[in-house]
Amino acid sequence: MIFDEEINQIIRGLKPSGIRKFFDIAATRKNVVSLGVGEPDFITPWHIREAAIYAIEKGRTFYTGNKGLSALRQGICAYYKRRFNVQYDPEENCIVTVGGSEAIDIVMRTILKPGDEVILPTPAYVAYRAIIEMAEGKVVEVEMKEEEKFRLTPEALKKVITNKTKAVILNFPGNPTGGVMSREDYARIVPILKEHGIFAVTDEIYAELTYEGKHCSIAEFSEIKDQTIVINGFSKAYSMTGYRVGYILAHKDLIEMMLKIHQYTIMCATTSSQFAAIEAINNGDHDIAVMAESFRQRRNYIVKELNRIGLKTHMPAGAFYVFPSIKVTGLSSEKFCEQLLDQQNLALVPGNAFGDAGEGYVRISYAYSLDEIKTAISRLERFLKENMK
Ligand SMILES: Cc1ncc(COP(=O)(O)O)c(C=O)c1O
């Protein structure tokens, strides 16, 4: 069979993730230190694990309703009210998904018609582009600059709006830069989104990892609430990546449409994981605070050290990534990472994996122990000394 001809051209055209490619090479080598993966290093707090175990023990092992357990949706809506002062109804406005990943997918498949444009502020999380393309949308990148602290400015946004613009993706705190939009920053783009009727797809998966002040959700702006779609999940804040639980909060008519895709392709998120998520969202505020404080300390350390060894690094206001500039080395970000892995057994992610705007940078995750971070810094320092003589 000639697969080339038989297979969907969109799928054939997708580029494999620039992150995976690198880590496949790293996995074949010994003594590699990797600061590449965006996954908290904490074991899920015990009371949350226990809730999953208890659900299994009690035989709660059946499908749940398609939208997810009612108690979980109630917990999620209560959490958005408690933490961000945004009101959603658990019956009408919420679907529990298989991670933020499924949420991004069903949002895009629901709102996009072929050829619709989605504005993607970059550097951006790698899955957005692929998911938009699989939904037959067109990605329009808009660069977020380091000088602007990797935020989306109204000027940049206005320049890329066309009559085909359907949505803009807002991921703050952001992967890979740690950029954060304040209430004032959002206030400057909200009127533009309102005027043009553009969906604000806000991926708030790092909301709890905000180090300067408190996270602001664009859903707080009531004038665009109907066109705002919130994506969030349990992976990052509660260290629950393997449970695969996320959620969407949106207008009831959108939820109804998204539920059709979810019910036919997924049925429901894993039942024991949903029970764990109920425990997390109702009784996990303290755990979040403890983990976030640990990330803040690692952030302060790594930013100081990177600047000391000569890599200019902006202090990110959120998430658990730093995005140092490697421009002083004169290497492309891919070459930098290749040579670093080759010479020092240190794996980082090249900035261009996150869009063209990431060229000249690398992404370092600090969701690793301080010991690993220290080893990585000393290898990086040696690399710079040897290559910049
Ligand atoms: C910005 C962003 N959104 C969504 C996800 C997906 O997370 P999950 O599917 O584990 O909820 C990630 C994971 O790295 C991410 O960085």
The ligand as an SDF file (V2000), in Angstrom:
LIG
                    3D

 16 16  0  0  0  0  0  0  0  0999 V2000
    0.3000   25.4670   28.0300 C   0  0  0  0  0  0  0  0  0  0  0  0
   -0.1150   24.0570   28.1840 C   0  0  0  0  0  0  0  0  0  0  0  0
   -1.3860   23.7410   27.9660 N   0  0  0  0  0  0  0  0  0  0  0  0
   -1.8210   22.4740   28.0810 C   0  0  0  0  0  0  0  0  0  0  0  0
   -0.9610   21.4550   28.4160 C   0  0  0  0  0  0  0  0  0  0  0  0
   -1.5050   20.0620   28.4960 C   0  0  0  0  0  0  0  0  0  0  0  0
   -1.5280   19.5630   29.7610 O   0  0  0  0  0  0  0  0  0  0  0  0
   -2.4300   18.3380   30.2110 P   0  0  0  0  0  0  0  0  0  0  0  0
   -3.0040   17.6930   28.9970 O   0  0  0  0  0  0  0  0  0  0  0  0
   -1.5180   17.4340   30.9690 O   0  0  0  0  0  0  0  0  0  0  0  0
   -3.4970   18.9310   31.0690 O   0  0  0  0  0  0  0  0  0  0  0  0
    0.4010   21.7320   28.6540 C   0  0  0  0  0  0  0  0  0  0  0  0
    1.3600   20.6690   28.9890 C   0  0  0  0  0  0  0  0  0  0  0  0
    2.5490   20.8270   28.9440 O   0  0  0  0  0  0  0  0  0  0  0  0
    0.8260   23.0770   28.5390 C   0  0  0  0  0  0  0  0  0  0  0  0
    2.1000   23.4310   28.7650 O   0  0  0  0  0  0  0  0  0  0  0  0
  1  2  1  0
  2  3  1  0
  2 15  2  0
  3  4  2  0
  4  5  1  0
  5  6  1  0
  5 12  2  0
  6  7  1  0
  7  8  1  0
  8  9  2  0
  8 10  1  0
  8 11  1  0
 12 13  1  0
 12 15  1  0
 13 14  2  0
 15 16  1  0
M  END
$$$$
